[in-house]
Amino acid sequence: MTMNLDFAGTAALVTGASRGLGLALARELGRRGARVAMVARDAAALTAAVAGLRADGVVAEAIVGDVGDKRAIHPIAHQAAALLGPVDLLIHNASTLGPTPLRLLLDTECEEFERALQVNLLGPFRLSKAIAGAMALRGRGTIVHVSSDAAVEAYPRWGAYGASKAALDHLSRTWAAELAGTGVRVLAVDPGEMDTQMHADAVPEADRASLADPAAVARAIAAIVKDAAVGSGDRVRAEGWQGGGR
């Protein structure tokens, strides 16, 4: 079985959902009929984001938590289940660049590199571990890892972020291999360069007009998730998405 492809009634859990792509994804999924649990560290920003979605008629719930903190993972999973019921769609969107301005690896502190791995890699692993088993028992579910071109291209000063995203891509493929036959689909999606605060922090000199609108990227990711031709283990680029699998 696969998840309900029209999203109606789907319980979705989105991390990093108080702003940027995460907020755009929560809004897009909600407008398509999903019930959305939104996770973020900043309680005030998250409360405002949820209020905005509710004003648009979206069923949205706030879960304050840091996916980079091991102690927060089970509370996040338990709150999502209590608020929405079993999670059908899990989107690992929360991530950190590491130190900014971006630094060469020689200038990156070990603790800064470790934090990038905690948020971008171990957080998704732990949260999937808490949720994927129940998906497999129900015979359906989709897990999406938000990747980056930095996962496949080596950019100077992007070492901590790029290494974590490269590992996340392989984690996604491994989950897919191990969950084959259970009805759980695992994808990695490269959203491309977007007009977000994270991008501004990383590349403050960038021309914002050249960057994608997170709302447009969210629509593409929703279409990718909906497309039954996209197989478990696939890595897909949202930019210029035309459908039909890879």
Buried (B, 14 or more C-beta within 10 A) or exposed (E): EEBBEEBEEBBBBBBBBBBBBBBBBBBBBBBBBBBBBBBBBEEEBBBBBBEBBEEEEBBBBBBBBBBBBEEBBEBBBEBBBEBBEBBBBBBBBBBBBBBEEBBEEEEBEEEBBBBBBBBBBBBBBBBBEBBBEBBBEBEBBBBBBBBBBBBEEEEEBBBBBBBBBBBBBEBBBEBBEEBEEBBBBBBBBBBBBBBBEBBBEBEEEEEEEEBBEBBBBBBBBBBBBBBEEBBBBBBBBBBEBEEEEE
